[in-house]
């Protein structure tokens, strides 16, 4: 992974999953984030966690309708940010708990 | 140094190395590793993570295949959590910088996460704490490997610290090396308490959460006299306790010299000092102390130790061992005295909101006749070998006593038909431990050969106090005048009728009550065997008229605290070296 600060992408997403960011959504986000040549972070207020660190994502305790900022840094920052944003806003709400 | 207050359930002081078991029976190991072992330990951690991950991936694949992706997803989530790089980095830091053992690092770190999760607003997310606990267990299992199970293979003396010891855990402990127990849960009647008493080692239960503060190998003090557990004691405390421990040993040796002297008062009244036992091997403790017999042989261990119901032969062999060892001295066997909720091979009662007021003891056995008959057959058979008595627990109505006696008569007929030998005049008695039984004592006395007062339950039912409940345990007091009144009624009625009565609760093992009980007319005390020498020492220095005077005065007093103080003060005047 190339974490040179040369490319950085940010997105703002609203969590729509019925139970917030629980184990299954968090693990899907982590898996997807790993597949890019970029580091993806989830930011809420002053908390910033690596999207692949599932325990820490869960520990954010993100509830439905809360707003998160996505930050991606690295060669594929744009692609990663787009893909993770799409996962969160479009795919996750479809998952039945 | 950290001092915890729990409930003292078995006397004595133990100082030694901690063996810490968590709430699933895991042994929590050493806290620290040597500096030069750090690299190896980190490698061990990585191997454990890899092994745990492979195991989870296998589970995921199997579950996904059999139940569908939705169910496999939880394992996928666990796998992702386990591969959390920050977790790995944090663990490495704890091992590298603080020299924590990988096991201890995992325990500490995971516990932190659990706390974070439990504080989350969303209850759904807070429940993910269970996932963390699950991952912790899995990692620990891989880290500890075969070392997890070796509680039965101890090589040096330890003090066992646990959340709550189960019968199967204590059954696996190597008794030779266990020198004390301390548990977070449990009350005076708990399994831990009974086993500790049987092993004659100090124990403190119900101390509240403390396992997170201690790790295997730490020095710990268990003070079973005061109910105190001391973690990481300082030098001064250690020295004080070592001194005390030596004193106790010296005192025990002095009392042992009384072994072959009769238990009688200074004015010649013969007192019967009997032993309470749970396990067959404890009969040796009775013999060592010169006990006059076994006043209470609890039989619950037969039902708790294994997953299947004990058969007649199991009962018979356990009883035979004790009856033969006592060699003609009386052995009182009590039939099953447990709640249905505690017995593994019986169906769980559906509506058991108050187990102590529910389906237990004689009520349970009268409803499970095959189980009851099996036990009675074994007791009858063993009655041919020595001086055996049978006793029914928790009798609260005459009907129950009569029903139990009918079952016994029925089993006798069976034995007759099969020409099996037994004692036809086997003495039949009952425990007096429900206030209703005291109220009806004159009627019961018409139908029993002997009585034994179980003060632990009698106090609990009279004062409506659960002594394992920390909030109300202060209300549980043997000196309560209401309790003394019931004792006085029961003992007085038995003495007048000439029916033998003994007292087998913890109250009888405490020298505080000896003058009172002798004064009320009691002549038979059934106690934990280790208490016999001290009771003998005290009774040999008392006279009956003096005790009667003290009892009379105590019976006029209105509150428990005054009564205890009075009884101790009077005893101290006559036996200046008595310690409480």
Contacts between the chains, C-beta under 8 A, distances in Angstrom:
chain1	res1	chain2	res2	distance
A	19	B	122	7.3
A	19	B	124	4.7
A	19	B	125	7.5
A	20	B	122	5.6
A	20	B	124	7.1
A	20	B	125	6.1
A	21	B	125	7.8
A	22	B	124	6.2
A	22	B	125	5.8
A	22	B	128	6.5
A	23	B	74	6.7
A	23	B	77	3.7
A	23	B	78	7.9
A	23	B	81	7.6
A	23	B	128	5.7
A	23	B	131	6.1
A	24	B	73	4.9
A	24	B	74	7.3
A	24	B	76	7.6
A	24	B	77	5.6
A	26	B	77	6.9
A	26	B	80	7.3
A	27	B	73	7.4
A	27	B	76	5.4
A	27	B	77	4.1
A	27	B	79	7.6
A	27	B	80	3.9
A	27	B	81	7.6
A	30	B	80	4.8
A	31	B	76	7.9
A	31	B	80	6.7
A	49	B	86	7.9
A	50	B	85	7.0
A	50	B	86	6.5
A	52	B	80	7.9
A	52	B	83	7.8
A	52	B	84	7.5
A	52	B	85	6.6
A	53	B	84	4.5
A	53	B	85	6.1
A	53	B	86	4.5
A	53	B	87	7.1
A	54	B	77	6.9
A	54	B	80	4.3
A	54	B	81	4.6
A	54	B	83	7.8
A	54	B	84	5.4
A	55	B	81	5.0
A	55	B	84	4.6
A	55	B	86	7.6
A	55	B	87	5.7
A	55	B	113	6.0
A	55	B	132	7.2
A	56	B	84	6.7
A	56	B	86	5.8
A	58	B	81	7.6
A	58	B	117	7.0
A	58	B	125	6.7
A	58	B	128	5.5
A	59	B	113	6.7
A	59	B	116	4.9
A	59	B	117	6.6
A	59	B	120	7.7
A	61	B	117	8.0
A	61	B	120	3.7
A	61	B	121	6.2
A	61	B	122	6.2
A	61	B	125	5.3
A	63	B	121	6.6
A	63	B	122	5.5
A	63	B	125	8.0
A	96	B	70	7.7
